[in-house]
């Protein structure tokens, strides 16, 4: 596998599966795919992480919280 293929695999893994990204991971995404990054990454200034809006879902979060509160 070439370095380019490994980079592409890593980028796709992050884009599709990682909810919270480090500043370093986000920096790679901004360099490789700036348009996608601008549309899908939200910077948390207080802890310098990025929220991947492509993966994060408030609806799923609230559903999970409700189930926990109901003891389901």
Secondary structure, 3 states (H helix, E strand, C coil): CCHHHHHHHHHHHHHHHCCEECHHHHHHHHHHCHHHHHHHEEEECCCCEEEECCCCCHHHHHHHHHHHHHCC
